[in-house]
Amino acid sequence: MVRIFFSADVHGSELVWRKWLNTTVQHKAEILLFCGDLTGKQVIPLVKKGDSLWIAHVVGRDWELHNEEEKKDMARRIREMGYYPVEMTLEEVKKYQGDPKKLEGLFREVMTARIREWLNMAVEKLPKDVEIVVMPGNDDELYIDPVIQEFAKEYENITYPLGKAVEFRHLPGFQMISMEYVNPTPWDTPREDSEKGLWKRLEKLRDQVIVSWGHVILNTHVPPYNTRLDLAPKLDKNLRPVTAMGSPVMVHVGSKSVRKFIEKYQPMIGLHGHIHESYASDKIKNTPVVNPGSEYMSGVLRGFIIDVSLDKGLERFWKIEG
């Protein structure tokens, strides 16, 4: 029996990442998958006001930090929430605010640095026989990919899964195909495509499958349309949730192409993310599909444990959080 632990949508939270690494101890996982939306969304300045005073505005509140210990503790808390703490002067803050290109360069620097730090953690913490798969999602800029590829080239147990069919050492005779792109969102994120475009991407991956579809893991960041995995709040023209009787109106926002692909080829299991609210499993014909959802701001790790046997294929799966 081989145990897989699958999670997604960490969005920069270092606390969630550390918990994910610990699943080899807590749950005896042999293959770790973190697939989609690795990076955070905000830089938080630690503004230096004197020799021993820094100011930080964090989640709607101003903080005064009176020594190095308080500053380091605040930086840790910011990283755990998925943001990027950067020490700077007030003048530097104003320069970044007035120069979008300079700010974009700062994001590139802190995002790639954190991915590198996280992968170094994985190398240092995990046994060499644990297989690690790390994949970007639609929210991730393209410039983080070379960092993952660099580690995958240097370390045999780290895999960058895009553009190929992955074969695991622990699962001979099985393959995984992966896609990070999603159908269009209101936020125009870096990796979006039309349904027609998504279908073409999936068909290219199909061509690389050389095992029976009952031995294929389909790993797409976007979940299939019209399942329990793709329910999100309906938004009005101002991107505010629509409510009825005091509750948000939920709509299906997944990919019709991904659903069609699963219906046609019936892989062993579908692994998905993207929609944080839809922490669920479902079934399309004979294929189970799962979405661990995300609660990264609270430091909660959500995931699915998946047990696969070499002779029978998928044995069982269940969701966990902690």
HUTA-V610970 format. One record per run of one state. SS is the DSSP state (alpha for helix, beta for strand, coil for the rest). FROM is the first residue (numbers start at 1). LEN is the number of residues. Records with the same first field share a line. If there is no record, write none. Layout:
SS=FROM-LEN + FROM-LEN
This chain:
coil=1-1 + 8-6 + 22-1 + 27-4 + 36-7 + 51-2 + 59-2 + 66-2 + 82-2 + 89-1 + 98-2 + 126-5 + 136-6 + 155-3 + 160-5 + 167-8 + 180-2 + 184-8 + 194-1 + 207-6 + 221-3 + 225-6 + 234-1 + 236-5 + 242-1 + 245-2 + 249-1 + 253-2 + 266-3 + 273-7 + 285-2 + 292-3 + 299-1 + 301-1 + 310-3 + 322-1
beta=2-6 + 31-5 + 43-8 + 53-6 + 61-5 + 84-5 + 131-5 + 158-2 + 165-2 + 175-5 + 182-2 + 192-2 + 216-5 + 224-1 + 231-3 + 235-1 + 241-1 + 243-2 + 247-2 + 250-3 + 255-1 + 269-4 + 280-5 + 287-5 + 295-1 + 300-1 + 302-8 + 313-9
alpha=14-8 + 23-4 + 68-14 + 90-8 + 100-26 + 142-13 + 195-12 + 213-3 + 256-10 + 296-3
